[in-house]
Amino acid sequence: MGDILIEVEKKLKKYGQEHLLNGYSKLDEVKQKKLIEQIQNIDFNLINSLYESTKKQINLGDSIIEPIQYYDKYKLNEEYKELETIGERAIREGQLAVVTMAGGQGTRLGHKGPKGTYDIGLESHKSLFELLSDSIKESEKKYNILIPWFIMTSEENNQETVTFFEKHKYFGFEKNKTIFFFIQGQLPMVDTEGKILIGEDGLIKEAADGHGGIFESLVRSKMTDEMKKMGIKWVFVGGVDNCLAKMVDPVFIGIAIDKNVTAVGKSIVKANPQEKVGVFCKKDGRPYVIEYSEISKEMAEEVDENGELKYGESHILCNLFALESIERMGKTPLPYHSAFKKATYIDREGNLVVPTSPNAYKFEAFLFDAFGELDNMIVLRGKREEEFAPVKNLEGVDSPETARKLYKDFYNTK
């Protein structure tokens, strides 16, 4: 370890991060080895570049933002049945896999544990994971085919997630045959001076790299290889917190095949112009999702000749990708965005710092940044009451209460 430690010290000195070894001697042998491995795997040039980017104000500059064309699923008329038939054929032939992004914790919901293990308060007391598994199982029965389920966890919640599934006998799926777990990537957090933080455990404090890391994680973990072995051609990618996500949608797949595109994004109409959601649009002629914080009040309220919002197609994190496009995007990381967060850490003197306000940057990629890299893409508008019941806040909008109502209403009227 002596020679390696010397090399690591040199590397840290080069990048002004020598403090990372301040507590090294106090760690046990296992943690010492882990810390060295962490440091060796850091791309310091990338971290420096990301830190410098926090000093720049994000703006759309001279970019041209335009409304995006979309198809309304329920106004396709005669074409609906044709697309449904095409999609059903692909599903029955085993061309579809489902990916659920489940790397988060249920902290905002007052829940200790992975968000997917959260009980939204139904009489059945089913967790979000079980509600999603029920939906897949229902489709498997309908189409007489096994649909593989890939679940992206994080370093923070992977063990708890896998243990939860073991306890529930994987809800009828078979591990490493019809259900797979893989871990998303992480990046170090830095303080306001660009110094990488050390966590309470004496190791580098890292944070998950955002839902945009999905492509890289699928390729790195060789999950895309598993999919190819199964003959998968289409991959649905969605979040764990939408208990009404329609993961197996024949029209969704059918329109991708029929229109010869490599991706389809599901949208719903914004509840109101000020709803805090990203919306599909075109940026410099390419598909894009503009965040609610980036769009002006005037743009948010602008309507077309039919009185509909020009920028009203909410991105609900329900997307379909051709496997080949996932492989391509997984080889080139998406751009990272910074978020200013509260982070508990050990300072250079070895003291524990528990902040009361944001004090550190985490870096994450956004899945929708991939849209502009695609050859072509379609937006398909669905219905909120049928496909979007997110659980994000403890109370109010997008809470367990609203999700419960939407879920009950949908299954009672189905």
Phi, psi and omega in degrees: 000337184304308181296319180297317181298320179297316179297319180295318179299319179297316181298315181295321180296322180300324184256008177067033182239031184301334183298343182296340180256007182303320182259012185304315185294339182273351181275154174284172187299322181295314181289326177300315180297318180297317180297317179299317178299317179301312182298318181296332183270355181282133172269093186294328177296320178296314182298319178298317180296319179294320178297316179299327181292339180290343181274351182259137179281132180282126173210161184278355175052231182267011181297144178264116180257127181226157174297154180254146176289144178219162173251133176270116185307324186262013173236021180280345178055236184298329183294333182306309183296321179298313180295321179298319179295317178298314181294320180297322179298316180296321180294313181296333179276002177077030183272354187250137170235154179246132175242128177245125179272112189225043183274355186268164175260163180268030186304314182295342180263004182072024184251131177266110180136175179302143183301326181296343180271002184287136177266116184279000174099019175286161179301330180285342184058030178286143178282169175302319179301316183291324178297320178292320180296322177301318181296317179294316180299321178299318179291322179300318179293318182296318185258001178054051181210146174276129181251113182293141183242121180249126184243120178270117177256188175234167176304325184291322188240006185301310184297317179297322181294312181297319178298320179299316179292321177301315181301325182259020177053037176056023179051034176092354176276164180247121185301136179062016173229309175238354173223135184225146177240138175215156189255133179284163182286166179225157175226147178297149172268148180233155178275186185288354176255003180086010179274132179291138184273149172254130182280178181300334181276001179087358179257169180296133181278117182241158177226149180302147188272022174084166183291345176289348177282358184302318184294311180298319182294320178297319180287313183299322182277000180066021175292329177293328176294319177300317181297318180297321178299327182276351182084021179290137176240336183231140183230120173275132179237121180214172180268160183284342190267004177257099187285356176249012182304127179267089188282334180242091186238105183299327180292323178301312180287319182300320181289328177294315180292313184295320182269359177057051177246161182263357178202149173226134177250134179273135177234161167226157181290136177304140180296327177198164184304331184265005180303135186276075178223154172284150181234145176294143175199189171241135177241115183053040175084358182247151178302143184202159171240120180264129181288153181298334180283345182264343187264138181284161179300322181296315179294319182298327184263355183294136181240160178267189183294343178265004180082008179268151178298131178293326179243068187240006182268095183292136174275116186253018178060042173234103187227150177241131180232145169291139181303322181298326180287327177296316179299317181295313182290332181289347180268348179230107182304143176286163176295150180260149176245150180258149176227134182269116189230166172277132180220122175283135183207172176259123182281181187292342177267001179090011180269145177281128179247120178246102186285155175254354178214164180307138184216001185210158179256135168246154185238131182216150176262150179253131182308320185289350174293342179287338186301321181290345180268350183284154177294317180197158186204152178236146173252127180245118182277129176246197180246133180306314186291350181252340191222000186219101177225072184284153177240097184241325184242151181294324181223163175080220182294142177052047181249173176306323181297312181291323179294319178302313182297313180298318181296312180296316181299318181294312184282341176280336182255355185294000000 
